[in-house]
Amino acid sequence: MSALLLAACGAPVQKPKPAPAKTPPAIGLVALPCDGGPLRPHAKAYCLGRRNYVTAPAQASLLTAAEALRAAHPGSAVTYMEASWPLGRRPMPPHLSHGDGRQVDLALLYTDLDGRPLPGPPTLSGYGAYEPPARERDRACTGKSRRAKRNDGQDPPANRAWRLDEARTAALVRILSADPKVRRIFLEPHLKRRLGLGMDRKVRFAGCQAARHDDHIHVDFF
């Protein structure tokens, strides 16, 4: 698990750097659960590296969202990847943001080829299972854009063993967007339209300077 690679928001893929073991959490930062409940890490490395800290209100919101998703779609879980170190300082490398406990990356939800829900994203890190646009012209950023190539992951092969679970992913985004403690949610524009979220002002495009957001949901809390 120490070899886990993180394709983080707006930054190159690299190994996680553990926070100092003896550093106490900043005031107000609390750890997200590390067990197998409705809100869970995709990999133990996020907990072992102490990259699973958020503000207390953000923790409460995420727990509530996870319970709401499970009530609507029994057996579902909200899977998180990168949140913040306990230090409470922003940014948290290799991210352009994170670090103050107000940001967290959540996995999209997927099915297998027969439509059976997968328990989590189909990659080692939780990042990288991109959902490409249906048409090339719908891609917001190209090789000529300001988006650095290192932040623009390749589309998965057409014969990939997974598919996006549109119903559950859209349900999760709507649950989060309805929470007044959520400031904004980053998704690629083509995915926002595909999920029927075109009128949701909280769901936004992170821009071409950031990583792709069609393999995870970036949630920013007040």
C-alpha positions in Angstrom: 0.0 0.0 0.0 3.0 2.3 0.5 3.4 2.3 -3.3 -0.1 3.8 -3.8 0.0 6.6 -6.3 -2.2 9.6 -6.0 -3.6 11.4 -9.0 -4.5 14.5 -7.0 -6.4 17.6 -7.9 -4.3 19.9 -10.0 -1.0 18.1 -9.3 1.3 15.4 -10.7 0.9 11.8 -9.6 3.2 11.0 -6.7 3.5 9.0 -3.5 1.7 10.4 -0.4 3.9 12.1 2.2 2.9 11.2 5.7 2.2 14.1 8.1 4.5 14.2 11.1 3.3 11.5 13.5 3.4 13.7 16.6 1.7 16.7 15.1 -1.7 17.3 16.8 -4.6 18.2 14.6 -5.3 21.9 14.1 -8.2 23.2 16.2 -11.5 22.0 14.7 -10.0 19.4 12.4 -11.2 15.8 12.9 -10.5 12.5 11.2 -12.9 10.9 8.7 -13.8 7.3 9.7 -11.3 4.6 8.5 -13.6 1.6 8.9 -16.0 0.0 6.5 -19.1 2.1 7.3 -21.2 4.2 4.8 -18.3 6.8 4.7 -15.0 5.1 4.1 -11.5 5.6 2.6 -10.8 3.9 -0.7 -7.4 2.8 0.6 -5.8 2.5 4.1 -3.0 4.8 2.9 -5.2 7.8 3.2 -5.7 7.1 6.9 -2.1 5.9 7.5 -0.8 9.1 5.8 -3.2 11.2 7.9 -4.7 12.8 4.8 -8.2 12.2 6.1 -8.8 15.3 8.2 -11.6 17.8 7.8 -13.5 20.4 9.8 -16.1 19.1 12.2 -19.0 20.6 10.1 -17.5 18.9 7.0 -17.3 15.6 8.8 -20.9 15.9 9.9 -22.0 16.8 6.3 -20.2 13.8 4.8 -21.6 11.4 7.3 -25.1 12.7 6.7 -24.6 12.5 2.9 -23.3 8.9 3.2 -26.3 7.9 5.2 -28.7 9.6 2.8 -27.1 7.9 -0.2 -27.4 4.5 1.5 -31.0 5.1 2.4 -31.8 5.9 -1.3 -29.5 3.2 -2.7 -29.1 0.4 -0.1 -25.6 -1.0 0.2 -24.0 2.1 -1.3 -21.1 3.8 0.4 -19.4 7.2 -0.1 -15.7 6.6 -0.7 -13.2 9.3 0.0 -9.6 9.8 -1.1 -7.6 12.9 -0.2 -8.9 15.4 2.4 -6.3 17.3 4.5 -3.4 16.7 6.8 -4.1 17.5 10.5 -1.8 20.5 10.3 -4.6 22.8 9.0 -2.4 24.6 6.5 -3.2 25.2 2.9 -2.2 24.1 0.3 -1.5 20.5 0.9 1.0 19.2 -1.7 0.6 17.9 -4.3 -2.8 19.7 -4.4 -3.5 23.3 -5.5 -5.8 23.5 -2.5 -6.7 21.1 0.4 -4.9 21.4 3.7 -7.3 23.5 5.8 -9.9 20.7 6.3 -12.5 22.3 3.9 -11.8 20.1 0.8 -12.3 16.4 0.2 -12.1 14.3 -3.0 -14.9 11.7 -3.3 -15.0 8.8 -5.7 -17.6 8.6 -8.5 -19.7 5.5 -8.3 -19.4 2.7 -10.8 -21.0 -0.6 -12.0 -19.5 -3.6 -13.7 -20.4 -4.5 -17.3 -23.6 -6.3 -16.1 -24.8 -3.2 -14.2 -24.0 -4.5 -10.7 -22.8 -1.7 -8.4 -19.1 -1.8 -7.5 -18.1 -1.2 -3.9 -15.7 1.5 -4.9 -13.7 3.0 -7.8 -11.9 0.4 -10.0 -8.4 1.8 -9.5 -5.7 1.4 -6.8 -5.7 5.0 -5.7 -9.4 5.8 -6.4 -8.4 8.3 -9.0 -7.9 7.7 -12.7 -11.2 5.9 -13.7 -12.0 8.8 -16.0 -15.4 9.1 -17.6 -14.6 10.5 -21.1 -17.0 12.8 -22.9 -19.3 11.3 -25.5 -18.0 13.7 -28.2 -14.5 15.1 -28.5 -15.9 18.6 -28.9 -17.4 18.3 -25.4 -14.0 18.1 -23.8 -13.3 21.3 -22.0 -9.5 21.1 -22.1 -7.2 19.9 -24.9 -3.5 19.6 -25.4 -3.5 23.3 -26.4 -5.1 24.4 -23.2 -3.5 25.8 -20.0 -4.0 22.4 -18.4 -0.6 20.8 -17.9 -0.3 17.4 -19.5 0.7 15.8 -16.3 -2.7 16.8 -14.9 -4.7 15.6 -17.9 -5.0 11.8 -17.5 -5.7 9.6 -20.4 -9.2 8.3 -21.2 -9.6 4.6 -20.2 -10.0 2.0 -23.0 -13.4 1.4 -24.5 -13.3 -2.2 -23.3 -12.8 -1.2 -19.7 -14.4 -3.5 -17.1 -16.4 -0.7 -15.4 -19.0 1.9 -16.3 -20.2 5.0 -14.5 -23.2 4.6 -12.3 -25.0 7.7 -13.3 -28.0 7.3 -11.0 -26.0 6.9 -7.8 -23.3 9.5 -8.8 -26.0 12.1 -9.6 -27.8 11.3 -6.3 -24.6 11.8 -4.3 -23.9 15.2 -6.0 -27.5 16.4 -5.4 -27.3 15.4 -1.7 -24.1 17.3 -1.3 -25.3 20.3 -3.2 -28.4 20.6 -1.1 -26.3 21.0 2.0 -25.8 24.6 3.0 -22.4 23.8 4.4 -21.2 22.9 0.9 -19.7 25.8 -1.0 -19.0 24.3 -4.4 -18.5 21.0 -6.2 -16.0 20.5 -9.0 -17.0 18.3 -12.0 -16.0 18.4 -15.7 -18.7 20.3 -17.7 -19.6 17.3 -19.9 -20.2 15.2 -16.8 -22.3 17.9 -15.1 -24.6 18.0 -18.2 -24.7 14.2 -18.5 -25.8 13.8 -14.9 -28.6 16.4 -15.3 -27.0 19.0 -13.1 -26.8 21.8 -15.6 -28.9 24.2 -13.5 -27.0 23.5 -10.3 -24.8 26.6 -9.5 -22.8 24.9 -6.9 -21.5 22.3 -9.5 -18.7 24.1 -11.3 -15.7 23.6 -13.6 -12.3 23.8 -11.9 -10.6 25.2 -14.9 -7.9 24.0 -17.3 -5.2 24.6 -14.7 -6.5 21.8 -12.5 -6.7 18.1 -12.8 -9.6 16.4 -14.6 -12.8 16.1 -12.5 -14.5 13.2 -14.3 -12.8 10.6 -12.1 -13.7 12.1 -8.8 -15.8 14.8 -7.1 -14.0 17.6 -5.4 -16.2 19.1 -2.6 -15.4 22.4 -1.0 -17.0 23.3 2.3 -17.5 26.8 3.9 
